[in-house]
Amino acid sequence: MSVVSAESQFISPFLQLLSLSGQPSIYTDTFQQDLSKIQSLGPSLPKLSTDAKKPKLSKSTEDDKVVNLTIKSIKPPKFNQIISASTSTTIYTIKEQLIAEAEELAGTQVEQLKFLIKGKVIADSTVLDALATDTNKLSFMCMIGKPTTGLVPAAETVAHEEPELIVEETVTSLTEDQWMAIHATVLKSYSVNQADAVVLRLKLGWELAK
């Protein structure tokens, strides 16, 4: 069938409708047609052929599966949370869901949580599909760190009393008896001549230091 013939077949019913009456029909607002007197519903319009197809799901959507996650805390606050998520979910999103569902983590920030599998920290950008097993089950150990942001509590100010300065009396001179006592002490380690020389140098240094 040619294109011109197909177009003519499509338009002809509309032309028939236009030629049914030369004068437009006027009806009141309360007009009701007696259905028993209707003899024809008019020419039938051709069916429009459509090639509309259902949209294909992307491969990522078709392969998306649900994974059951078990998340346990290593240290207090203790919790053992079970979460279900699709394999396209990231670890960051799982952390947000965990904080929202676990009462023990109220007020915790996502940055404080670290997920571990066999001792290895899992990055926040990791998708569950990269970790999922054939059993569609995953277990994480969770570590909770200190907040990375927020107000730092002000340090308490402790009043310290200033220590009392003790001024000792300065010794400006030594008596001959004191020098003899020093000489006797030095004599225990040196000979008489050496002890005399040491004491003499001490006296000279003492005089220079005044």
Backbone bond lengths (Angstrom), bond angles and torsions (degrees), N, CA, C in turn:
res aa  C-N    CA-C-N  psi(-1)  N-CA   C-N-CA  omega(-1)  CA-C   N-CA-C  phi
1 M - - - 1.473 - - 1.524 109.02 -
2 S 1.347 115.62 129.61 1.461 119.29 -178.15 1.520 110.51 -74.95
3 V 1.307 114.63 165.49 1.463 120.11 -179.69 1.531 110.46 -66.28
4 V 1.351 117.66 -39.32 1.470 121.20 -179.13 1.517 110.99 -64.94
5 S 1.346 117.12 -40.66 1.456 121.50 179.25 1.516 111.29 -65.35
6 A 1.309 117.10 -40.91 1.465 121.23 179.90 1.516 111.07 -65.11
7 E 1.347 116.30 -39.59 1.457 119.47 178.85 1.530 111.51 -67.31
8 S 1.334 115.87 -37.91 1.473 119.55 178.57 1.515 111.18 -64.74
9 Q 1.329 116.49 -40.68 1.464 120.80 179.42 1.522 111.07 -65.07
10 F 1.308 116.08 -33.44 1.460 120.04 -178.74 1.532 111.04 -74.55
11 I 1.344 117.51 -36.26 1.462 121.53 -175.00 1.533 112.57 -81.86
12 S 1.339 117.16 -30.13 1.473 120.46 -173.41 1.527 113.94 -55.72
13 P 1.320 122.05 -42.82 1.473 119.74 178.06 1.525 113.20 -59.65
14 F 1.339 116.39 -36.30 1.453 119.06 179.37 1.532 110.94 -67.86
15 L 1.341 116.10 -36.26 1.467 119.75 176.73 1.523 111.44 -65.66
16 Q 1.330 115.75 -35.15 1.475 119.82 177.58 1.524 110.25 -65.53
17 L 1.294 116.65 -39.45 1.463 119.83 179.24 1.521 111.07 -64.69
18 L 1.311 117.10 -37.52 1.452 120.54 -179.12 1.524 112.20 -70.90
19 S 1.346 116.37 -26.65 1.477 119.60 -176.78 1.525 113.49 -93.57
20 L 1.307 119.28 4.00 1.465 121.01 -178.51 1.523 111.52 -67.13
21 S 1.301 116.28 -35.98 1.466 119.02 -177.82 1.515 108.86 -145.02
22 G 1.366 113.11 132.92 1.456 116.99 178.94 1.505 112.03 -78.40
23 Q 1.318 117.56 -25.45 1.447 121.68 -178.15 1.535 109.47 -109.64
24 P 1.298 118.05 138.45 1.470 119.84 178.59 1.525 111.14 -68.26
25 S 1.314 116.20 141.17 1.465 121.26 178.71 1.511 109.91 -82.10
26 I 1.339 115.99 139.01 1.461 121.44 179.38 1.515 108.23 -116.04
27 Y 1.287 117.44 125.79 1.465 122.61 -178.07 1.520 109.27 -121.96
28 T 1.322 114.44 149.31 1.464 119.81 175.74 1.525 109.03 -80.09
29 D 1.310 115.44 168.27 1.464 119.95 -178.98 1.525 112.11 -66.24
30 T 1.353 116.58 -23.60 1.467 120.03 -177.57 1.530 112.05 -102.71
31 F 1.330 117.89 14.72 1.469 121.36 -176.64 1.528 110.85 -66.12
32 Q 1.367 115.02 134.39 1.451 122.04 175.05 1.528 108.49 -132.80
33 Q 1.307 118.15 123.87 1.463 122.67 -179.28 1.515 110.59 -79.16
34 D 1.367 115.32 135.19 1.466 120.34 175.96 1.527 107.65 -75.87
35 L 1.346 115.94 110.37 1.457 120.28 -174.89 1.531 112.60 -63.18
36 S 1.359 117.12 -25.62 1.476 119.69 -179.04 1.525 112.25 -69.35
37 K 1.335 116.95 -20.06 1.459 120.55 -178.03 1.536 112.86 -93.97
38 I 1.294 116.61 -4.65 1.459 119.56 -179.69 1.522 108.57 -77.35
39 Q 1.312 117.40 120.77 1.456 122.58 -178.21 1.526 112.60 -99.34
40 S 1.292 115.71 -28.42 1.466 118.20 -178.21 1.524 109.41 -147.54
41 L 1.295 115.09 145.51 1.464 121.16 176.39 1.523 111.72 -92.59
42 G 1.364 115.22 7.32 1.454 118.38 -179.92 1.525 111.06 90.73
43 P 1.310 116.53 174.01 1.466 120.10 -179.03 1.521 111.18 -64.66
44 S 1.300 114.38 144.27 1.466 119.08 178.99 1.514 109.67 -81.92
45 L 1.294 115.87 139.03 1.466 121.86 179.40 1.523 109.76 -87.06
46 P 1.307 116.68 143.16 1.467 118.95 179.53 1.519 110.93 -66.73
47 K 1.308 114.68 150.06 1.459 119.88 178.39 1.528 109.33 -77.00
48 L 1.274 114.02 139.22 1.465 119.03 176.98 1.525 108.72 -85.08
49 S 1.296 113.90 126.69 1.475 118.15 178.61 1.517 108.99 -83.64
50 T 1.292 115.09 127.83 1.471 120.00 179.62 1.513 108.91 -121.34
51 D 1.278 113.90 138.67 1.467 119.81 177.37 1.520 111.13 -106.39
52 A 1.347 115.01 25.83 1.459 118.25 -178.34 1.520 110.28 -64.13
53 K 1.274 114.55 131.01 1.462 120.83 179.79 1.519 109.36 -116.36
54 K 1.300 113.12 151.99 1.456 118.11 178.03 1.529 108.88 -66.50
55 P 1.320 116.54 137.24 1.472 118.37 179.82 1.521 110.64 -63.31
56 K 1.302 113.95 136.38 1.456 118.85 179.01 1.521 109.94 -79.29
57 L 1.283 114.52 137.93 1.454 119.21 176.98 1.515 108.93 -74.13
58 S 1.316 114.15 142.49 1.457 117.29 177.62 1.509 109.46 -66.42
59 K 1.315 115.14 158.76 1.464 119.97 -177.21 1.519 111.82 -60.53
60 S 1.384 114.65 -35.94 1.458 118.11 -179.49 1.521 111.35 -66.02
61 T 1.376 115.88 -34.34 1.468 119.40 179.45 1.514 111.15 -73.72
62 E 1.345 116.40 -39.39 1.460 120.02 -178.89 1.524 110.67 -65.91
63 D 1.325 116.77 -37.53 1.460 120.96 -176.35 1.518 112.90 -86.99
64 D 1.343 117.65 -3.16 1.460 120.81 -177.68 1.520 110.37 -64.88
65 K 1.321 115.68 130.22 1.457 121.01 179.67 1.519 108.84 -129.65
66 V 1.308 114.53 165.82 1.463 120.86 179.11 1.520 109.05 -97.10
67 V 1.326 115.52 132.33 1.456 121.98 179.41 1.526 108.47 -115.47
68 N 1.315 116.71 135.25 1.462 121.98 177.01 1.529 108.47 -94.07
69 L 1.324 115.40 121.23 1.463 120.98 -176.37 1.522 110.41 -108.69
70 T 1.323 115.54 135.27 1.461 121.71 173.07 1.522 107.67 -114.88
71 I 1.330 116.74 120.54 1.465 121.86 -175.19 1.521 108.42 -120.20
72 K 1.340 116.04 119.39 1.464 121.67 -178.97 1.523 109.42 -118.10
73 S 1.316 115.64 143.61 1.464 120.24 177.95 1.523 109.84 -86.56
74 I 1.332 115.59 145.81 1.465 120.94 178.84 1.525 110.54 -83.55
75 K 1.329 116.16 -42.51 1.463 121.89 -178.86 1.524 108.87 -125.92
76 P 1.337 117.49 166.17 1.469 119.97 177.57 1.517 110.47 -56.62
77 P 1.355 117.50 147.74 1.474 126.01 0.28 1.521 112.28 -71.43
78 K 1.335 116.48 133.85 1.462 121.99 -176.75 1.535 110.07 -79.35
79 F 1.325 115.87 136.19 1.467 121.22 174.47 1.516 108.98 -157.23
80 N 1.307 115.46 157.85 1.471 123.06 177.19 1.518 106.51 -140.15
81 Q 1.327 116.02 93.53 1.462 121.81 -171.09 1.524 110.83 -105.64
82 I 1.330 115.90 138.03 1.473 122.31 176.29 1.517 108.39 -111.54
83 I 1.332 116.44 126.52 1.464 122.94 -177.34 1.525 109.15 -130.92
84 S 1.319 116.23 140.23 1.465 121.74 174.64 1.529 108.40 -108.06
85 A 1.328 116.02 133.36 1.464 120.31 -178.77 1.516 109.25 -151.05
86 S 1.324 116.06 159.07 1.462 120.94 178.46 1.525 109.65 -78.58
87 T 1.324 115.63 160.05 1.461 120.54 -177.24 1.524 112.66 -69.83
88 S 1.329 117.39 -12.30 1.467 120.25 178.62 1.529 112.35 -89.46
89 T 1.328 117.37 1.67 1.463 121.90 -178.37 1.522 110.29 -80.75
90 T 1.326 116.46 142.18 1.460 121.13 178.55 1.536 110.81 -89.15
91 I 1.321 115.21 162.01 1.465 120.52 178.50 1.530 110.36 -63.13
92 Y 1.327 117.11 -35.44 1.467 120.41 179.58 1.529 110.44 -60.35
93 T 1.344 116.51 -43.56 1.465 120.58 179.17 1.529 110.61 -65.17
94 I 1.329 116.98 -38.35 1.472 120.62 178.14 1.531 110.17 -62.73
95 K 1.320 117.55 -39.21 1.461 120.75 178.31 1.526 110.79 -63.21
96 E 1.337 116.06 -41.85 1.465 119.38 177.68 1.524 110.68 -62.01
97 Q 1.325 117.07 -41.96 1.462 121.21 179.71 1.524 110.64 -66.38
98 L 1.325 116.60 -38.78 1.467 120.95 179.50 1.522 110.76 -63.02
99 I 1.333 117.40 -44.53 1.469 120.98 179.86 1.525 110.65 -63.72
100 A 1.345 116.17 -35.95 1.464 120.31 -178.85 1.523 111.79 -71.35
101 E 1.341 117.90 -31.00 1.466 121.06 -173.97 1.527 113.53 -97.08
102 A 1.308 118.36 -31.09 1.470 120.97 -176.96 1.526 110.05 -88.50
103 E 1.317 116.85 116.74 1.459 121.21 -179.04 1.528 111.24 -62.50
104 E 1.337 116.34 -31.19 1.463 120.10 -177.48 1.525 112.55 -66.32
105 L 1.335 116.94 -18.24 1.464 121.05 -176.35 1.524 113.01 -103.92
106 A 1.319 117.09 16.42 1.466 120.47 179.97 1.524 109.77 -58.13
107 G 1.331 116.31 128.90 1.458 121.31 179.71 1.513 114.51 85.12
108 T 1.341 117.34 -2.47 1.465 120.99 -179.93 1.525 110.15 -78.28
109 Q 1.305 116.78 145.31 1.463 121.92 177.51 1.523 109.74 -94.27
110 V 1.335 115.29 150.93 1.472 120.37 -179.60 1.526 110.48 -59.04
111 E 1.336 116.42 -37.89 1.464 120.49 -177.22 1.521 112.65 -65.24
112 Q 1.332 117.83 -17.84 1.460 120.73 -179.99 1.526 112.46 -78.38
113 L 1.333 117.71 -20.84 1.458 121.76 -173.96 1.521 111.38 -90.85
114 K 1.321 115.45 138.17 1.460 122.05 172.94 1.529 108.66 -128.62
115 F 1.329 116.52 125.62 1.462 122.39 178.09 1.527 108.76 -96.87
116 L 1.337 115.43 134.06 1.451 120.23 -179.25 1.524 110.69 -126.77
117 I 1.329 115.36 142.04 1.460 122.68 170.49 1.518 107.59 -126.75
118 K 1.326 115.80 117.04 1.462 121.97 -177.44 1.531 111.54 54.75
119 G 1.340 115.13 40.21 1.459 120.97 176.88 1.504 115.21 81.83
120 K 1.320 119.11 -1.82 1.466 122.52 -178.96 1.522 109.70 -100.86
121 V 1.335 115.73 129.46 1.466 120.64 179.13 1.524 109.38 -74.52
122 I 1.336 116.33 131.07 1.457 122.67 -179.09 1.524 109.17 -95.45
123 A 1.332 117.56 127.89 1.466 122.36 -178.11 1.523 110.89 -67.27
124 D 1.340 116.13 150.59 1.468 121.58 -178.68 1.526 112.02 -63.27
125 S 1.328 117.50 -28.67 1.469 120.73 -177.01 1.532 112.97 -81.85
126 T 1.332 117.56 -4.59 1.462 121.06 -178.43 1.525 110.73 -68.34
127 V 1.329 116.87 135.32 1.464 122.73 176.97 1.522 108.80 -92.67
128 L 1.330 116.52 143.11 1.472 120.50 -176.91 1.524 112.06 -59.41
129 D 1.322 116.65 -27.66 1.462 120.21 -179.85 1.520 111.30 -59.84
130 A 1.341 116.51 -29.81 1.457 120.47 -179.94 1.523 111.82 -76.51
131 L 1.333 117.53 -13.38 1.464 121.74 -178.04 1.523 113.33 -113.41
132 A 1.347 116.86 -17.18 1.461 121.18 -172.17 1.531 111.18 -63.16
133 T 1.322 114.46 145.55 1.461 121.83 178.27 1.525 109.58 -107.99
134 D 1.311 116.02 178.73 1.465 120.17 -179.96 1.519 112.13 -64.78
135 T 1.317 117.16 -25.34 1.469 120.98 -178.92 1.522 112.68 -84.01
136 N 1.361 116.81 -4.75 1.467 121.53 -178.72 1.524 111.97 57.19
137 K 1.340 115.05 35.92 1.456 120.43 176.85 1.526 108.70 -132.43
138 L 1.335 115.32 140.79 1.460 120.74 178.65 1.525 109.25 -137.26
139 S 1.319 115.63 144.37 1.463 120.79 177.53 1.523 108.75 -123.65
140 F 1.325 115.52 131.45 1.459 121.50 178.93 1.527 109.39 -120.41
141 M 1.324 115.88 143.62 1.451 121.54 166.03 1.526 106.54 -98.71
142 C 1.311 116.27 138.45 1.465 120.80 -173.50 1.533 110.62 -118.24
143 M 1.324 115.05 127.81 1.464 121.62 173.97 1.519 108.61 -107.25
144 I 1.329 116.16 140.65 1.466 121.14 -179.46 1.523 108.07 -115.72
145 G 1.330 115.66 117.45 1.453 121.05 179.78 1.510 112.22 -95.54
146 K 1.312 115.31 -177.50 1.459 120.54 179.10 1.524 109.92 -77.94
147 P 1.323 118.45 154.67 1.474 120.84 179.18 1.518 110.44 -59.21
148 T 1.329 115.50 138.39 1.460 120.65 179.87 1.516 112.42 -87.93
149 T 1.341 116.33 -20.35 1.461 120.78 179.54 1.508 108.97 -133.42
150 G 1.305 115.27 173.18 1.466 119.58 177.79 1.508 110.21 118.86
151 L 1.282 114.07 176.35 1.449 119.63 -178.54 1.510 111.22 -76.78
152 V 1.299 116.47 135.79 1.460 121.59 176.85 1.515 107.66 -90.46
153 P 1.343 118.33 125.05 1.466 119.57 -179.12 1.515 111.40 -59.06
154 A 1.321 113.89 136.77 1.460 118.11 -178.87 1.513 110.49 -67.17
155 A 1.332 115.86 140.04 1.463 120.48 -179.17 1.519 109.33 -71.79
156 E 1.318 114.22 139.12 1.457 118.64 -179.96 1.526 109.55 -71.95
157 T 1.309 114.74 135.80 1.459 120.17 -179.81 1.519 108.87 -88.50
158 V 1.323 116.01 120.99 1.464 121.67 -179.62 1.516 107.81 -105.76
159 A 1.307 114.69 124.07 1.463 119.00 -179.37 1.519 109.53 -78.03
160 H 1.320 115.11 128.92 1.468 120.57 177.87 1.520 108.58 -114.45
161 E 1.291 114.84 134.18 1.448 118.91 176.39 1.524 109.40 -79.12
162 E 1.302 114.25 136.96 1.457 118.38 179.18 1.530 108.72 -68.76
163 P 1.341 116.29 129.16 1.471 117.94 -179.91 1.530 110.99 -65.00
164 E 1.279 114.66 141.83 1.463 120.18 -179.95 1.521 109.52 -73.82
165 L 1.297 114.28 126.49 1.460 119.37 -179.70 1.522 109.72 -75.69
166 I 1.317 115.12 128.36 1.461 120.86 178.83 1.524 107.69 -106.15
167 V 1.290 116.09 113.88 1.462 121.20 -179.13 1.516 108.36 -93.87
168 E 1.311 115.82 113.14 1.460 119.74 179.41 1.537 109.72 -84.86
169 E 1.304 114.10 149.38 1.473 119.39 178.40 1.522 109.79 -70.91
170 T 1.291 116.43 128.23 1.462 121.90 -177.16 1.529 109.81 -77.48
171 V 1.332 115.87 130.45 1.461 121.81 177.75 1.519 108.60 -84.45
172 T 1.277 118.09 119.31 1.477 122.29 -177.64 1.513 113.43 -103.48
173 S 1.331 116.71 -16.50 1.474 118.04 -178.62 1.512 110.35 -154.24
174 L 1.351 114.62 157.79 1.459 121.33 177.88 1.523 108.72 -120.80
175 T 1.305 115.49 143.78 1.460 120.09 178.44 1.514 109.57 -78.41
176 E 1.327 114.74 167.07 1.473 119.07 -179.97 1.518 110.54 -65.01
177 D 1.334 116.75 -34.42 1.467 119.44 178.72 1.537 110.70 -64.56
178 Q 1.322 116.63 -37.20 1.473 120.17 179.22 1.532 110.80 -67.32
179 W 1.351 115.68 -38.39 1.463 118.38 177.97 1.506 110.43 -67.15
180 M 1.330 117.20 -35.77 1.470 120.58 178.35 1.534 110.25 -66.75
181 A 1.374 116.19 -35.33 1.468 119.07 178.11 1.524 110.16 -67.67
182 I 1.343 117.05 -38.05 1.463 120.37 176.30 1.517 110.07 -64.79
183 H 1.333 116.50 -42.36 1.465 120.84 179.43 1.520 110.75 -60.40
184 A 1.329 116.48 -40.49 1.471 120.50 -179.81 1.528 110.87 -65.60
185 T 1.339 116.97 -35.61 1.467 120.50 179.13 1.521 110.55 -68.45
186 V 1.363 116.05 -43.35 1.464 119.81 -179.41 1.525 110.23 -67.62
187 L 1.311 117.52 -31.99 1.460 122.87 -177.56 1.525 112.06 -64.74
188 K 1.336 116.85 -20.49 1.461 119.90 178.63 1.529 111.98 -69.10
189 S 1.320 116.62 -22.85 1.456 120.39 -176.87 1.527 113.35 -112.02
190 Y 1.319 117.27 -15.68 1.464 120.39 -177.60 1.528 110.10 -129.74
191 S 1.341 114.73 170.60 1.473 120.87 175.25 1.517 109.03 -75.53
192 V 1.356 117.06 174.78 1.462 120.73 -176.70 1.515 110.40 -63.29
193 N 1.351 116.81 -47.15 1.464 120.10 -179.44 1.539 111.61 -62.23
194 Q 1.359 116.03 -42.19 1.462 119.82 179.49 1.528 111.03 -66.24
195 A 1.333 117.02 -40.02 1.462 120.58 179.11 1.516 110.88 -64.76
196 D 1.388 116.79 -38.63 1.460 119.70 177.89 1.539 110.32 -62.58
197 A 1.349 115.94 -41.73 1.459 119.92 -178.48 1.533 111.36 -65.60
198 V 1.348 116.98 -40.59 1.471 121.29 -179.29 1.524 110.18 -64.69
199 V 1.324 117.18 -45.65 1.453 120.88 -178.15 1.529 110.09 -65.43
200 L 1.361 116.48 -37.49 1.447 120.00 178.81 1.524 110.96 -62.69
201 R 1.323 117.07 -42.00 1.465 120.71 178.98 1.529 110.95 -67.06
202 L 1.337 115.93 -36.06 1.471 119.35 177.18 1.521 110.92 -64.35
203 K 1.341 116.48 -39.25 1.462 119.44 179.27 1.522 111.06 -65.74
204 L 1.369 115.83 -42.79 1.466 119.09 179.56 1.532 110.65 -62.74
205 G 1.323 115.89 -43.52 1.461 119.41 178.96 1.525 111.79 -64.64
206 W 1.297 116.19 -35.23 1.466 120.23 178.73 1.526 111.18 -64.81
207 E 1.324 115.64 -40.87 1.452 119.39 -179.42 1.532 111.06 -68.00
208 L 1.332 115.89 -38.54 1.464 119.67 179.87 1.533 112.52 -68.53
209 A 1.324 115.97 -29.06 1.457 120.27 -178.48 1.499 114.49 -79.76
210 K 1.308 118.25 -9.66 1.467 121.01 -179.34 1.529 110.96 -68.21
